[in-house]
Amino acid sequence: MLALAASGVDPRVSQRLCDADVAWLMLKDGPVSGLAFRNYTGSYVHRRLDARYETARRVREAMFPTAQVQVAYRLLLGMYSGVVADGLAELTLDDVDWAGDATIVLDYLKRRTGPESVTLPGKAVRLLERWLAHSSPLRRFAPDKLRGALWIAAESQANCTRSCRPEGGPAACRPSADTCMPSVPQQARHRRHRHRRSHGGWSAGS
């Protein structure tokens, strides 16, 4: 989808509804909601509203990780690495230590024993590389305080209802750190929820 965005143009200029132009817009302004895309394109794109909503949703979910995709990556990383769920939940980018071209040492905090580290096996390294590449475009739109969180996700379509920005560009859905992982111990979830409220709807890791 990122390659497709390179071939797109502003949909208000092209006056067409296609994945390339919507991807171009989202790469520029972030994970735009269907409502914001509708308001931005207005009468420039003569297509049914439901088609505009569906195209925005499809492109957005292809370009930016959803909470469900983030959880899937995290579960797989736990399976591949053997690191327990609460150890993965609070990771930051600084905890990912490259010790060569294909070796990663992961520093994490295990609730019962304290700080630990593990050298990831090859398939865990490849999975983490894919996650970093997948989440990289979204990170550009994250608040500075939370940009370093390893696990981030775009808010769901239902939560993105803001209209256009004053300067005329569509409002982007905020990337959000997921806080719903049933396998995380209740105490760890409480810690994250307290941190989430302190950042006005964000959590630094989940």
C-alpha positions as CSV (number, residue, x, y, z in Angstrom):
1,M,0.0,0.0,0.0
2,L,2.9,2.4,0.6
3,A,4.2,1.8,-2.9
4,L,0.6,2.5,-4.2
5,A,0.6,5.8,-2.3
6,A,3.6,6.9,-4.3
7,S,1.5,6.8,-7.4
8,G,-1.4,8.7,-6.0
9,V,-2.4,12.4,-5.9
10,D,-4.7,14.5,-3.9
11,P,-8.2,13.1,-4.5
12,R,-9.6,16.7,-4.7
13,V,-7.3,17.2,-7.6
14,S,-7.9,13.9,-9.4
15,Q,-11.6,13.9,-8.5
16,R,-11.6,10.2,-8.3
17,L,-12.0,7.5,-5.7
18,C,-9.2,5.0,-5.8
19,D,-6.9,3.3,-3.4
20,A,-3.8,5.1,-4.6
21,D,-5.2,8.6,-4.0
22,V,-6.6,7.7,-0.6
23,A,-3.3,6.1,0.4
24,W,-1.5,9.2,-0.8
25,L,-3.7,11.3,1.5
26,M,-3.2,9.1,4.5
27,L,0.5,8.9,4.1
28,K,0.5,12.7,4.2
29,D,-2.1,13.3,6.9
30,G,-2.4,10.1,8.9
31,P,-5.1,7.4,9.3
32,V,-8.1,9.4,8.1
33,S,-11.6,8.4,9.2
34,G,-14.4,7.9,6.7
35,L,-16.1,11.0,8.0
36,A,-13.0,13.1,7.6
37,F,-12.4,11.8,4.1
38,R,-16.0,12.5,3.1
39,N,-15.8,16.1,4.5
40,Y,-12.4,16.6,2.8
41,T,-13.4,15.4,-0.6
42,G,-16.9,17.0,-0.5
43,S,-18.3,17.5,-4.0
44,Y,-14.9,17.0,-5.6
45,V,-15.4,13.2,-5.7
46,H,-18.8,12.2,-7.1
47,R,-19.3,8.8,-5.5
48,R,-21.7,7.4,-3.0
49,L,-20.9,8.1,0.6
50,D,-20.8,4.4,1.5
51,A,-18.2,3.9,-1.2
52,R,-16.0,6.7,0.3
53,Y,-16.4,5.3,3.8
54,E,-15.5,1.8,2.7
55,T,-12.5,2.9,0.6
56,A,-11.1,5.0,3.5
57,R,-11.5,2.1,5.9
58,R,-9.9,-0.5,3.6
59,V,-6.9,1.7,2.8
60,R,-6.5,2.8,6.4
61,E,-6.5,-0.8,7.7
62,A,-4.0,-1.8,5.1
63,M,-1.6,1.1,5.8
64,F,-1.8,1.3,9.6
65,P,-1.9,-1.5,12.3
66,T,-5.3,-1.9,14.0
67,A,-5.5,-3.0,17.6
68,Q,-6.3,-6.5,16.5
69,V,-3.3,-6.7,14.2
70,Q,-1.1,-5.3,17.0
71,V,-2.3,-8.0,19.4
72,A,-1.7,-10.7,16.8
73,Y,1.9,-9.6,16.4
74,R,2.4,-9.5,20.1
75,L,1.0,-12.9,20.7
76,L,3.2,-14.4,18.0
77,L,6.3,-12.6,19.4
78,G,5.6,-14.2,22.7
79,M,5.2,-17.6,21.1
80,Y,8.4,-17.3,19.1
81,S,10.5,-15.7,21.9
82,G,9.2,-17.4,25.0
83,V,8.8,-14.0,26.7
84,V,5.7,-13.8,28.9
85,A,2.9,-11.4,28.0
86,D,3.5,-8.9,30.8
87,G,7.1,-8.7,29.7
88,L,6.1,-7.8,26.2
89,A,3.4,-5.4,27.1
90,E,5.5,-2.4,28.3
91,L,8.3,-2.6,25.7
92,T,9.7,0.5,24.1
93,L,11.9,0.9,21.0
94,D,14.8,1.4,23.3
95,D,14.3,-2.1,24.6
96,V,15.1,-3.5,21.2
97,D,18.9,-3.8,21.0
98,W,20.4,-4.8,17.7
99,A,23.5,-6.8,18.2
100,G,24.4,-7.2,14.6
101,D,22.5,-7.3,11.2
102,A,20.2,-10.2,12.2
103,T,20.5,-10.4,16.0
104,I,18.2,-8.7,18.5
105,V,18.6,-8.7,22.3
106,L,15.3,-7.8,23.9
107,D,15.3,-6.2,27.3
108,Y,12.1,-6.6,29.2
109,L,10.7,-6.4,32.7
110,K,9.3,-9.6,34.2
111,R,6.8,-8.8,36.9
112,R,8.1,-11.5,39.4
113,T,11.8,-11.4,38.8
114,G,12.6,-7.9,37.5
115,P,14.7,-6.9,34.5
116,E,15.7,-9.7,32.1
117,S,17.0,-10.0,28.5
118,V,16.8,-12.6,25.8
119,T,18.4,-13.1,22.4
120,L,15.5,-13.6,20.0
121,P,15.5,-16.6,17.6
122,G,15.5,-15.9,13.9
123,K,11.8,-16.1,13.3
124,A,11.1,-13.7,16.2
125,V,13.6,-11.3,14.7
126,R,11.9,-11.4,11.3
127,L,8.5,-10.9,13.0
128,L,9.7,-7.9,14.9
129,E,11.3,-6.4,11.8
130,R,7.9,-6.8,10.0
131,W,6.1,-5.1,12.9
132,L,8.6,-2.2,13.0
133,A,8.1,-1.7,9.3
134,H,4.3,-2.0,9.6
135,S,4.0,0.5,12.4
136,S,6.6,3.0,11.1
137,P,4.1,5.1,9.1
138,L,1.8,5.4,12.1
139,R,4.6,6.4,14.4
140,R,5.0,9.7,12.5
141,F,1.6,10.9,13.8
142,A,2.0,9.7,17.4
143,P,2.5,12.2,20.2
144,D,6.2,12.7,21.1
145,K,5.8,11.2,24.5
146,L,4.4,7.9,23.1
147,R,6.3,7.6,19.8
148,G,8.8,5.4,21.4
149,A,6.2,2.8,22.5
150,L,6.8,-0.5,20.7
151,W,3.1,-1.4,20.5
152,I,0.9,1.3,18.9
153,A,-2.3,1.0,16.8
154,A,-4.7,3.3,15.1
155,E,-8.0,4.0,16.7
156,S,-11.0,2.1,15.4
157,Q,-13.2,3.7,12.7
158,A,-16.0,4.1,15.2
159,N,-13.9,6.4,17.4
160,C,-12.7,8.7,14.6
161,T,-15.5,11.2,14.1
162,R,-13.6,14.5,13.8
163,S,-14.2,16.7,10.8
164,C,-11.7,18.6,8.7
165,R,-8.8,20.6,10.1
166,P,-9.1,24.4,9.8
167,E,-6.4,24.4,7.1
168,G,-8.5,22.2,4.9
169,G,-6.8,18.8,5.4
170,P,-8.7,15.9,6.9
171,A,-8.3,15.2,10.5
172,A,-6.3,12.1,11.2
173,C,-7.5,9.4,13.6
174,R,-5.1,9.3,16.5
175,P,-2.8,6.3,16.8
176,S,-3.6,4.6,20.1
177,A,-1.7,2.1,22.2
178,D,-3.9,-0.9,22.7
179,T,-4.8,-1.7,26.3
180,C,-6.9,-4.8,25.9
181,M,-5.0,-8.0,26.1
182,P,-6.8,-10.7,28.1
183,S,-3.7,-12.7,28.8
184,V,-2.1,-9.8,30.7
185,P,-2.4,-10.2,34.5
186,Q,-5.1,-8.0,36.0
187,Q,-2.5,-6.0,38.0
188,A,-0.5,-5.2,34.9
189,R,-3.7,-4.0,33.1
190,H,-4.5,-1.7,36.0
191,R,-1.0,-0.1,35.8
192,R,-1.5,0.5,32.1
193,H,-5.0,2.0,32.5
194,R,-3.7,4.5,35.1
195,H,-0.9,5.4,32.7
196,R,-3.3,5.7,29.8
197,R,-5.5,8.3,31.6
198,S,-2.5,10.4,32.4
199,H,-1.8,10.8,28.7
200,G,-5.3,11.8,27.7
201,G,-6.4,8.6,25.9
202,W,-3.0,7.1,25.1
203,S,-0.9,4.5,26.8
204,A,2.8,3.9,26.4
205,G,2.7,0.3,25.6
206,S,0.0,-2.2,26.3
